[in-house]
Amino acid sequence: MEELYNKLKGLDKNTLQVLILMLMEDGVLEYSDITEVYVEHLKELRKGCSDAYNRLQGKVLTMWCDHKKNRTENLKDIMRMLVEEGRVNMTLEQIDKHK
């Protein structure tokens, strides 16, 4: 999911808008879906949820939805983020050594 996000992020705004329109025309997304997610995001920001928390939530969801064979690597990715945020007292080497 993160790889797809990074590819989409690299596209220009017009291309992203056309992709969203195509998804809407195919019935995959509705305008209300987009606004609901955005309104919920704004509510969470008002509640004090940080960007770091939202990134962690995304990584946990990726781990939950991903194939079992990737769970260890997904967990290591979460741990690396926690180390970088200063939330876990561990080295990146310790994380990478873990099987």
Steps between C-alpha positions, in 0.01 A plus 500: 500500500784737585665431163178587318463815709851614411435443129173693515664780696748543215225568247394853410177639643310486171577129455384427855176688438436303181567172684254595773242598239548166323449315831185701559370430148562127552303509825801414715491833686238762563561863584341436839764231572778751450334773704416260784862389530622859489247618759600210726865596452422858606313374807798286599734796460278704729515218755876531499597197296847557368635423155725241662198321644327503162812359331520228765134418447562469126796270552304279741214478249749409226641227723151370580391488134827382348592140432638305795840465334550878528393537864854491640621766257189711566559474875864601454379801300273599789784458748734713283241777498464481879880522539515800267219667700695438821224279642708183530848469644653265249745517214417444135760222500313319777180521300663379178658200679162386636342210307 
